[in-house]
Amino acid sequence: MHKPSVSIIITCYNLGEYVEEAIDSIKKYPNNNEYEVILVNDGSTDAKTNTILERIVLNDKTIQYINQSNLGLAKARNNGIKQAKGKYIIPLDADNKLRPEFIAKTISILDNSQDIDIVHGNAQNFGNKTDVWVCKPFYFPEMLLNNYIDACAGFRKKTWEELGGYDENMPVMGFEDWDLWIRMGNSGCKFEYVNEIFFDYRVRDNSMLADAWEKRKVLLDYIFSKKELKHLGLFRECIIENINLKQEPSFNFLVQVIIKKVKRKLHF
């Protein structure tokens, strides 16, 4: 039986009104034998959402459907990936849309470069904002200070397996992808940045990240208390001390903060 190259994991909690747009964006990719779609309903309580999802999977038998109780984003993604037949994974939030180029580049780069583990690109904002979110190449010290790579990136399933997947014990939802990128970088995984628009990111009110920002100190304490990340404590202190975190301060500025802190500790 033919196995797809990439599994696209759509997680949904009460966002049924957007799911068909997400799926339609995937179907613009011409080679439907190269991908599969796994739709995870994370215990949606909205009746409209449940009706829409049930109709979608009833009418499209190619979509694999997981209907679970509300277990949180990390568990929803992990459960979808566990069921994936593809050797590559692309997570997609239910309210966003993929570009066909993203699927093509993920397959091409990971097929032809065995040393690369993650592929990521830019995003076109839509909704409350309409600008382009330009990403940049992965640089581990900067990733420790701010997450600038969205969860919507392509990666090898075996890499996800080796790291134990998304952390299902995060105290607040919203930084699961940042935690994974830090652990990947810490373990020596290689990221490949492509300066192209890979997906469309819906900017809307009441997003999950708003709560994550408010609880950022709690999340950072948790992430950097992990055994494999404790040695990065100085960076953690500088992140927490900076009062303008929500404005995503520049890396150069935060490096200066770190240098000053080190000098104080060494009594320079």
N, C-alpha and C positions, 0 to 999 in steps of 0.2 A: 504494500500500500504506500502511495506517495506521501511523503512528509513535507509540510511547508517549511520554508526557510525561516520565516519570522512569524511569531505569534504576537498579535496586538491585543493587549489586555485593557478592556474598557471597564472602569469601576464606576458605579453609579449609586448615589444615595439621594433620593428625592430630586433628581435632575432629569426626569424622563422627557421633559419638553425639548431637551437638546440632543438626546441620544441618536435620533434618526439622522441629524446633521453630521454627527461624528461618524456614523457608519457609512453614510453616503460619501463622505470625504475619502474614506478608505477604499471604497469601491471604484474610485477614479483611477486607482492603480490598475493597469491593463492586465497584468498576469495574476489572475486570482488563484492560481494553483501554488503561488509562492508565499501566500500568507493565509493565516486563519484568524478569526475574530473570536475572542472569548469575552463574554459579557457577564460581569459580576454584579448582581444586585445585592448591595450590602444592607439588607434589611430595611428597605425604603418603607416609610410609614405613610407616604403620600399615595392615595388611591389612584390618582391620575398616572403617576409614574409607574406603578405596578401594572396598570392596564396597558400602558404603552409598551412596556418591556415584554409582557406576555404576548401581545400582538406581534411584535417584531420577531420573536423567536418562533412563533407559530407559522409566520409567513416566510421565514428564511431559515431553512433547516441547516444551512452551512454554519450558522452562528451557534457556538457552544454556550450554554447558559448555566450559570451557577446562582442559585437563589438561596442565600444564607441569611441567618439572623444578623443583626447589626453588630459586627465584630471590629469595625474600624478599618481605616484605609490600608494600613500595613497588612493586616490579615486578608483583606479583600484582594489586594494585589498578589500576595504570596499564594493564596488559594488558586487564583487564575493562572499564575506562572507554573505552579505544580502540575496543572492539567495540560500545560502547553506542549505541543509536539515539535514546535520549531526550536532550532538551536539558538535563535536570536529572539530577543524580547523588546517590544516597544510598549510602554505603559501610556495609556491615553485617558485623560479625565473626560467624563461624559459630556462636558460642555465645551470641549475644544475640538479642533479639526486637524487632520493630518494632510500634508501635501504628498502627492505621489513620489516626488523626488526624494523624500525622506526614506521611504521604504526601499527605493532603488539603491540609494547611497549606502544605507545600512547593510544591505545584502552584499553589495559589491565590495565595500571596504572590509567588512569582517570576513568575507570569503577569501579575499586576496592578501590580507595582512594579518597573519596569525598572532602577531605581537600586540595588536590593538584589541582592547576589550570593550570600549565605549565609544559611540559616535554621537555627536551632538551638533546642533546648528542654531540658527536664529528663529525668531517667532514674529509673526505679524499680529499685533494687537488688534482686537475689534471689540465693539461694545462701547464701554465708557471711555476707551482710548483707541486711537487708530494709528499710532506710530509703530515703527519696527523696533522690536527688542533685539539689539545686536549683542550677541554673546561674544566670547573670546576664548582663546585656547586655555586649557586646564593648566593651572599653576597651583601646586599644592599649598604653599604658604598663604596665598590669597583665598583659596577655598576655605581655609580655616577661619577666615575673618568674615566672609560673606558668601552665601550660596548664589552663584550666578549661572548655574546650569539647571534648567527645569527638569522635572521628573520625566518629561517626554523626550527621552533619549534612547538610542538603541544600544543594547548590550548583550553579551553572551550569557545564555542561561547557565552555563557551567560556572561562570564567574559569580553569578548570583548564588548558586548552590554552595560554592566554596566559602562564601562569606556568611552563609546562613540566612540569606534573603533580607527583606526589610525587617527592621526591628519592630516587633509587635507589642513591645512594652513601653513605647514612648509615652511620657506622661501627658502630652498634648499632641493632637494630630496637626500636621502641617509641615514638619521638618523631616519626614521620613526619607525623602530623596537626598537632602543635605547630609544626613547621617550616613546614608549608603555611599555617597560620593566620597566623603571623608574616609570611610573605612576602605573603599576601593583605592583611593590615593595612598593611604597608609600602607596598604599591602603591595603597592608597586604596580597597580593596574595602569594601563596606558590609554589615555583619552585622545580621540581624533576630532578636532573641530573643523567643520565645513562652513564656510562663510556664505551660506545660502539660507533662505527661509524654509524651514522644515515643517512648521506647523502654525496653526492660527490659534491664538490664545485669547479666550473671552475674558475681558475685564468687566466685572460686574460687582454690585454691592453685596454685602453679607457673605463674602468668601471665607473659606476655612482659614486662610492665612492671616486674616485680621486678628483672630484669637491667638494664633501662634506667635505673632509679633508681640502681643501683650504679655505672653507667658515666656518670652524668649530667654530670660535668665534661668528659669526653671529647666527649660529644654537644653540650654548650653551646659548647665551643671550636670545634667543627666548624660549628655553625649560625651563630655570630656572626663566623666568619672569612670568610663569603661577602661578596663585593664589595658587594652592595646592603645588607648588614646591619652592616658594620664600624663605621658611625657610632654604633651602639648599644652600643659596648664598655663604657661605664660601667655600664650595667644588667647586662651579662654579668659584670663583676667582682663586683658586689654579690650576684648569684645564687650564684656559686661560693664566695664568702667565707662566706655564711650557713651555719652548721653544722646548722641545723634544717630543711633544705629538705624533708625527707620529710614533715614535719608541715604542709606548705603554709602558710607564714607569711602573715599578713595583708598586704595591699597597703600599708596605712598604716604598718605596722612597717618594711617594706622601704624605703618612701619616706624614713623617718627615717634609715635607714642610709645612703641615697644622699646626703641633705643633709649628714650628718656627714662623709662622704667628700669631698664637694665643698668643704666648709669647710676641711678639712685641706689639700686641694690648693691652695686659694687663701690659706692661712695666716690664716684668720679667728680 
